[in-house]
Amino acid sequence: MKIVIAALSAPSSLNGVSRHAANLARALLSLPDSPEVHFLAGDWQREMFPSAIASRHPQFHMHPIQIHRNNFGRLAWYYQDLPLIAEQLEADVVHMTCPAPVHASTFKCPTVVSLHDLYPFDIPGNFGAVKNQITRRLMRQCLMEIDAIACVSAYTESRLAQYFPEKVTRKAMTIPNAVEPISGASRAPESLAMGRPFMLCIAQHRQNKNVPLALKIFARALQVTALSPDTGFLLLGIEGPETRRILQEIRALHLEDRVTMLSGISDQELLWCYRNCCLLLAPSVIEGFGLPIAEALIAGCPVVCSDIPPFREIGGDQCRYVGFGEGVLERYMEAIRQTLPKPRKVGAPIPGLAPASIAARYMDMYKRLGGFRGTLQNGMLRQPEAKSRKMGVPAA
């Protein structure tokens, strides 16, 4: 079976979606009888993904795509060019790792999309008014046209019914992200001040991540000596709509000499952060999955986080959960005080997120969709009507 993974996106450093794409490829290649994986990513991502996938597997083929690096260029590529590339590669399934425009009638094989969240509907502030309307339209178009939807959590799947008709929800199933221990020797990020303890927060600068609350929690913990007075705060994540507000909060709380902001670090540096921080703090308002929670637990890192369903799905009884509402800062203080004195646990894989297990579930989905050269619509097989022009695919 030939699986085309379309992972082309804006960032040139890893974020949650690109990590999902890399982990999906690694998981599929971990199977004893692995499929042939063709991985499509932007030319600007050519250094990022090979190191994340770390695979010289004979069934893995990396294709850097050379297009204009802007929103319109990427959307047009998904709508116009991806079906042609899939045809040229003789794909059995095309798996898009995030929602993008789908021209269903031009695909000659089934299509799958990974649905991480419904932020355009649940938290419009992540995007801004105009961009949010566009993002909603694009997501609706994709989910209506795609053949199957792989939701990364039961919570994400449950949210579909609130915004979409049965035509969409019946195409969905929950398949969590594959998460495995980070391999290789850990090393500290070069720009991180060494020799003092630090609290870790992994968050793209978006409203749902609630970074300003994380900073308030950190400042309060220093004030009431829940943390040692020399503790720092490390924020890992790419910039976004909330960057200005985060910087304002840092200044308002007089934390300029304590907060370090980094992005684009390697897996080995990330592993060092998990192993050496005093705890991972994640006060998100809403999430689709919560990859840092899973990675932290696998690395043996203590976790204090908000009490939201996706975190419960991953963390079970291994995290310290804090609900929102009145007195939230004091409840976080209590959670931190209860967490820090406990002996650090030995990290271990989470069985339900093991790559081989997740890959087997994806292969089951692909096989149930596939076996034909066509697309599914309303439960019926429909052959594409339009003939596609040929398009060159960059060499692997």
C-alpha positions in Angstrom: 0.0 0.0 0.0 1.2 3.5 -0.9 0.3 6.2 1.7 0.9 9.9 0.7 1.2 12.1 3.8 0.6 15.7 3.0 2.4 17.7 5.8 3.0 21.0 4.1 2.4 23.9 6.5 3.8 27.3 7.4 6.3 26.7 10.2 9.9 25.8 9.6 10.2 24.6 13.2 8.2 21.8 14.8 4.8 22.5 16.3 2.0 20.2 17.3 0.7 19.6 13.8 4.1 19.0 12.3 5.1 16.7 15.2 1.9 14.7 14.5 2.9 14.4 10.8 6.4 13.1 11.8 5.0 10.7 14.4 2.5 9.4 11.9 5.2 8.6 9.4 7.4 7.0 12.1 4.5 4.9 13.3 3.6 3.6 9.9 7.2 2.7 9.2 7.5 0.8 12.5 5.1 -1.9 11.3 6.7 -5.2 10.3 5.0 -5.0 6.9 5.1 -1.2 6.6 3.4 0.6 3.7 5.3 2.8 1.3 5.2 6.3 2.7 5.6 9.3 0.5 6.0 12.4 2.7 5.2 15.8 1.2 6.4 18.9 2.9 7.5 22.5 2.1 11.0 23.0 0.8 11.5 25.3 3.8 10.8 22.2 6.0 13.4 19.9 4.4 15.7 20.1 7.4 13.0 19.9 10.0 11.2 16.7 9.1 14.0 14.3 8.2 15.6 14.9 11.7 12.2 14.4 13.4 11.4 11.3 11.5 15.0 10.1 11.6 14.3 7.3 9.1 16.4 5.7 6.4 13.7 3.1 5.9 13.6 1.9 2.3 9.8 2.5 2.3 10.2 6.2 3.2 10.4 8.8 0.5 10.7 12.5 1.3 9.4 15.0 -1.3 10.2 18.7 -0.7 7.6 20.9 -2.4 8.7 24.2 -3.9 6.0 26.8 -3.9 5.5 30.3 -2.7 5.7 30.3 1.1 2.4 32.1 1.9 -1.1 31.2 2.8 -2.6 31.4 -0.7 0.2 29.3 -2.2 -0.2 26.5 0.4 -4.0 26.4 0.0 -3.8 26.4 -3.8 -1.3 23.6 -3.6 -3.6 21.4 -1.5 -6.6 22.1 -3.8 -5.0 22.0 -7.2 -1.7 20.1 -7.0 -2.0 17.5 -4.3 -4.5 15.4 -6.4 -2.1 15.4 -9.3 0.9 14.4 -7.2 -1.2 11.6 -5.6 -2.1 10.3 -9.0 1.5 10.4 -10.2 2.6 8.5 -7.1 -0.2 6.0 -7.6 -1.3 6.6 -4.0 -3.8 4.2 -2.4 -4.6 6.8 0.3 -3.8 10.5 0.8 -3.6 11.6 4.4 -3.6 15.3 5.1 -2.2 16.1 8.5 -4.4 19.1 9.1 -7.6 20.5 7.4 -7.0 22.1 4.0 -9.1 22.7 0.8 -10.1 19.4 -0.8 -11.1 19.1 -4.5 -12.7 15.7 -4.0 -13.6 14.9 -7.6 -10.0 15.1 -8.8 -8.7 12.4 -6.3 -8.5 8.9 -7.6 -8.0 7.4 -4.1 -9.6 7.9 -0.7 -8.6 10.9 1.4 -8.1 11.2 5.2 -7.6 14.3 7.3 -6.3 14.5 10.9 -8.5 16.7 13.0 -6.7 18.1 15.9 -9.2 20.5 17.3 -12.1 22.8 16.4 -10.5 26.0 17.5 -12.1 28.2 14.8 -15.5 27.4 16.4 -14.5 26.9 20.0 -12.0 29.8 20.5 -12.2 32.3 17.7 -9.7 34.6 19.5 -6.9 32.2 18.4 -7.1 33.7 14.9 -8.7 37.2 14.9 -12.1 38.0 13.4 -11.3 38.0 9.6 -8.9 35.1 9.7 -11.2 33.1 11.9 -14.1 33.3 9.3 -11.7 32.2 6.6 -10.4 29.3 8.7 -14.0 28.2 9.5 -14.9 28.1 5.8 -11.8 26.1 4.9 -12.5 23.6 7.7 -16.1 23.2 6.7 -15.1 22.7 3.1 -12.5 20.1 4.0 -14.6 18.1 6.4 -17.6 18.0 4.1 -15.4 16.8 1.1 -12.9 14.4 2.8 -13.6 10.7 3.0 -12.5 10.0 6.6 -11.7 12.1 9.6 -9.1 10.9 12.2 -9.8 12.8 15.4 -6.8 12.9 17.8 -9.0 12.6 20.9 -12.5 11.5 21.9 -13.1 15.1 23.0 -12.3 16.4 19.5 -14.7 13.8 17.9 -17.4 14.7 20.4 -17.2 18.4 19.4 -17.9 17.6 15.7 -21.6 17.0 16.4 -22.1 20.5 17.8 -21.0 22.2 14.5 -21.4 19.7 11.7 -24.2 17.5 10.3 -24.3 13.7 10.4 -22.8 13.5 7.0 -19.5 14.7 8.6 -19.7 13.0 12.0 -20.3 9.6 10.6 -16.9 9.8 8.7 -15.1 10.4 12.0 -13.3 8.1 14.4 -10.8 8.7 17.2 -7.2 7.7 16.7 -4.8 9.4 19.2 -1.4 10.8 18.3 1.4 8.3 18.3 3.8 9.3 21.0 7.0 7.4 21.9 10.0 8.1 24.1 12.4 10.6 22.6 15.5 8.7 21.5 19.2 9.8 21.8 21.2 11.5 24.4 19.6 14.7 25.9 21.4 18.0 25.8 20.6 21.4 27.1 19.5 24.2 24.7 22.5 26.5 24.2 20.7 29.7 25.0 19.2 28.4 28.3 20.8 29.8 31.5 22.3 26.9 33.3 22.5 26.1 37.0 19.1 27.2 38.3 15.8 25.3 38.5 13.1 26.2 36.0 9.4 25.6 35.4 8.5 24.5 31.9 5.6 25.7 29.7 5.2 24.4 26.2 2.8 26.5 24.3 2.4 28.2 20.9 1.5 31.9 21.5 -2.3 31.4 21.1 -5.2 32.3 23.3 -6.2 28.7 24.2 -2.8 28.0 25.7 -3.4 30.6 28.5 0.2 31.6 28.8 -0.6 34.9 30.7 -2.2 32.7 33.4 0.9 30.5 33.5 3.0 33.6 34.1 0.7 34.7 36.9 0.9 31.2 38.4 4.7 31.3 38.2 4.9 34.8 39.8 2.5 33.9 42.6 4.5 30.7 43.3 7.6 32.7 43.7 5.8 35.2 46.0 4.5 32.5 48.3 7.7 30.5 48.2 6.0 27.5 46.6 9.1 27.6 44.3 12.6 28.3 45.3 13.5 32.0 44.8 16.0 31.3 42.0 13.6 29.4 39.8 13.2 30.5 36.2 10.4 30.0 33.6 11.0 28.5 30.2 8.4 29.1 27.5 8.8 26.8 24.5 6.6 27.6 21.5 6.5 29.6 18.2 5.2 33.1 18.2 1.6 33.9 17.4 -1.3 36.3 18.0 -0.7 36.3 21.8 3.0 37.2 21.7 2.5 40.9 22.4 0.2 40.1 25.3 2.7 37.6 26.7 5.5 40.2 26.6 3.3 42.7 28.3 2.4 40.3 31.1 6.1 39.5 31.6 6.8 43.2 32.0 3.8 43.8 34.3 4.9 41.0 36.6 8.6 42.1 36.5 9.7 38.7 35.3 12.1 40.0 32.5 15.1 38.4 34.1 13.4 35.1 34.9 11.5 34.2 31.6 13.3 32.6 28.7 11.4 32.2 25.4 12.6 29.6 22.9 11.3 27.8 19.8 12.6 25.3 17.3 14.7 23.3 19.7 15.7 19.7 18.8 14.1 16.6 20.2 17.2 16.0 22.3 17.0 19.5 23.8 13.3 19.0 24.4 14.0 15.8 26.3 16.6 17.6 28.4 13.9 20.2 29.3 11.5 17.5 30.4 14.1 15.7 32.5 15.5 18.8 34.2 12.5 21.1 34.8 10.9 21.1 38.2 7.5 20.5 36.5 5.5 21.1 33.3 2.8 23.7 33.7 -0.2 23.5 31.2 -3.1 25.8 32.1 -4.8 25.6 28.7 -8.4 26.6 28.4 -9.1 24.1 25.6 -7.0 21.6 23.7 -7.4 19.0 21.0 -4.9 16.5 22.4 -2.1 17.8 24.6 1.1 16.4 23.2 3.4 18.0 25.9 1.4 16.2 28.6 2.1 12.8 26.9 5.7 13.5 26.2 6.3 14.8 29.8 4.8 11.7 31.4 6.8 9.4 29.2 9.9 11.3 30.2 9.0 11.1 33.9 8.3 14.8 34.2 5.7 16.0 36.9 2.7 17.7 35.3 0.4 20.3 36.8 -2.4 21.2 34.3 -5.9 22.5 33.8 -8.7 20.0 34.3 -10.0 19.6 30.7 -11.1 16.4 29.0 -8.2 15.9 26.5 -5.7 16.1 29.4 -7.7 13.6 31.4 -7.7 11.3 28.4 -3.9 11.3 28.3 -2.9 11.8 31.9 -5.4 9.6 33.8 -4.3 9.7 37.4 -0.7 10.7 36.6 -1.2 14.5 36.6 -2.3 17.1 39.1 -5.4 18.8 37.7 -6.7 22.2 38.6 -10.2 23.4 37.6 -11.0 27.0 36.5 -13.0 29.5 38.5 -12.7 31.6 41.6 -9.5 31.0 43.5 -7.7 29.4 40.6 -4.3 30.8 41.5 -4.4 29.4 45.1 -5.5 26.0 43.8 -2.4 26.0 41.5 -0.3 26.9 44.5 -1.6 23.9 46.3 -1.1 21.7 43.3 2.5 22.9 43.0 3.2 22.4 46.7 1.8 18.8 46.5 3.7 17.9 43.4 7.3 19.2 44.0 8.2 17.2 47.1 7.2 13.9 45.6 10.0 11.7 44.2 10.4 12.0 40.5 8.9 9.1 38.6 10.7 6.9 36.1 9.3 7.6 32.7 7.6 4.9 30.7 5.7 4.6 27.4 2.0 5.1 27.4 0.6 1.8 25.9 -2.4 3.4 24.2 -0.2 5.8 22.4 2.5 3.3 21.2 3.4 3.9 17.6 2.8 0.3 16.5 -0.7 0.3 18.1 -1.6 3.7 16.5 -0.2 2.6 13.1 -2.3 -0.6 13.2 -5.5 1.5 13.7 -4.6 3.8 10.9 -3.9 0.9 8.6 -7.3 -0.6 9.5 -8.9 2.7 8.5 -6.9 2.9 5.2 -7.9 -0.7 4.3 -11.5 -0.1 5.0 -11.5 3.0 2.9 -9.3 1.6 0.2 -9.1 -1.3 -2.1 -10.7 0.9 -4.8 -9.5 3.7 -7.0 -12.1 6.3 -6.3 -13.6 8.4 -3.5 -16.4 7.8 -1.0 -19.3 10.2 -0.8 -22.4 9.7 1.3 -21.2 6.1 1.8 -21.2 5.4 -1.9 -18.2 4.9 -4.2 -17.8 7.6 -6.8 -15.2 7.6 -9.5 -13.5 10.9 -10.3 -15.0 12.5 -13.4 -12.2 14.9 -14.4 -8.9 13.9 -16.0 -5.9 15.4 -14.3 -2.9 16.9 -16.0 0.5 15.5 -15.2 2.7 17.3 -12.6 6.3 16.7 -11.7 7.1 15.5 -8.2 10.5 16.4 -6.7 12.7 13.4 -6.3 12.8 11.6 -3.0 
